[in-house]
Amino acid sequence: MNDIQEKNNQETGQSLVEVAISMTLILVLLAGLVDLGRAFFTYITLRDAAQEGASYAAVINTRLLNSSDIPNYCSNITDRVLITTKDLDGGASNGLINLENLADAGEVNVETTINGTECTSVSQADICIGGAVSVRVTYGDFPMTMPFMGAIIGSQTIPLSAVVVDTILTPACD
């Protein structure tokens, strides 16, 4: 009888070890999915903001500008990107993304190029119908919330970036 009881105790111990290992793996996967979901939500926010900036740049009539207004035109594109989430409070810590606050903190960067040239370096003649405007929004240090995920992927932050390329619709080229 003792042999049977000893065998049952060993099987019970084995079951506990299997459950402990299984639960650990399941919890790691679940934590990874939570961070993946947060990263995907943030990427969509970055992409939407970049699309807003590219759309603005595509339809604004630059014929009304003179050469000295080009830096203002470029900064207006950046402002348009950043205000898309202006009504959201907080940063990544509470799940809502306020790009303007993150840009002020130096965590989000907006780069605009027109026909492959940095926006502030283009001339008014370069900004005409058919040209390409590209807006890149980069969040260099998106924080992971699960502390041990950093040990698995090698860093507690990951870089996120979204690029939207649009075609300039106005004004006509000379």
N, C-alpha and C positions, 0 to 999 in steps of 0.2 A: 504494500500500500504506500509506503514511503517513496518508492520509486515513481509512482504515478503522481503523487503530490509534488515531488521535486520537479518533475517534467512540466507540470502545470505552472509552477512558479517561474521556471525558465521561459516558458512561452509568454507568460504575462510580462516579464521583463523585456522580452524581445518586442512585444507589441508596444510597450511604452517607448522604447528607443525608436521604433518605426514611426510612431505618431510624432515624437519630438522632431525627428529629421524632416518628416513631411510638412509639419506645421511651419517649421523654419523656412523651408523652400517656398511654401505658399505665401507666407507673410512677406518675404523678400520680393516675390513676383507682384504681390498686391501693392507694396510700397513703390515699386518701379512703375506700375501702371498709374498710380496717383501722380507721380512726377512727370511721366510721359504725357498724361492728360493736361497738366498745368503747362508744360512746354508747348504742346500743340495749341492750346488756347492762346498763349502768348504769341506764337508764330502767326496765328490767324489775325490777331490784333495788329501785329507789325505789318503783315501783308495788306490788310485793309487800309492802314494809315499810309503806306507807300502808294497804294492805288489812288487814294484821295489826293496826295501830292502830285502824282503823275497826271491825273485827270485835270487838276487845276492848271498845271503847266501846259497841258495840251490845248486848252481852250482860251487862255487869257490872251488878249490882243496886245502884243508887244509893240505894235506900231505907235502906240501912244507913249512909249518909253523913249528916252534918249539914252545914249551910251552910259551916262553916269547913273542911270536908274537900274542897270543890270544887277548890281549887288542887292538892291532892294527886291527885285524880281525873284532872285534866288532865295533871299531870306523869307520872302512871302511863301514860297513853296515849302520851305522847312517849317514855317509857322503853321501852314495848312496841315502838314503831316502831324505835327504835335498836338494841335487842338482837336483832333478827331476823338480823343479820349479825355478831353478837359473836364467833363462832368463826373468822371469816375474819381473816387477818393482813394488815396493810398498808393502803395506800390505793390511789389510782388508778395510782400508778407501777408497781406490779407486777400490775395487772389485777384484783386482788381488792378488793372494796368493803367496808370496815368503817365503817358509818354512825356508830357511836359515836365512833370516832377522828376522823372527818371533822367531826362535830358539835362535838366538843371543840376542834377547830381552827377552828371558825367557818365551815366550808365548806358544811355541810348545816344546813338550818333545817326545823323541823316546826311546822306551824300547824294547830290543831284548832278547828273551829267547830261549834256545835250550834244548829240552826235558824237559821243565818246570823249568830249572835252568837259572838264570841270565847269560847272555853271558860271562861277564868277569870272572865268577866263574867256567866255564866249563873247562874240560881238552881236549886235542887234540883227545883223544880216544872217547869222547862223540860226536864229530862232524863227523859223518859218515853216510853212505847211509841208508835211512829209518828213520832217526831221524826227529823230528819235530822242525822247526824253526818258531818262532812267533815274528812278528814285530807289535808293537802297537805305533801309532802316536796319540798324545793327544794335542788338542788345548783347554786349560782349560777355557779361557775367550773370546769366540767368541762374538764380540760386536754386539748388535742389533742397527740398524740405526734409527728406529722410536722411539722417546723418550717416548711416552706413552705406548709402548709395554712392557717396563720394569715394568710399574705400573700394567699391566694386568698379566704378568707372574711372577712378584715378583723380577726380577733382570734385569739389563740392559745387562747382558752377559749370555751366555749358554755354557756349556761344550760340546765339540765335540770330539769323539774318533773313530778311525778305527783300526781294528785288522785283520791281514792276517796271516794265518798259512800255511806253505808250507812244503814239504818233501825234506829233503836233498838228493840230487842225486849223489853226489860224495864227497869224495872217499869211497871205500869199507871199511868195518870194518875189523880190524885184527882178 
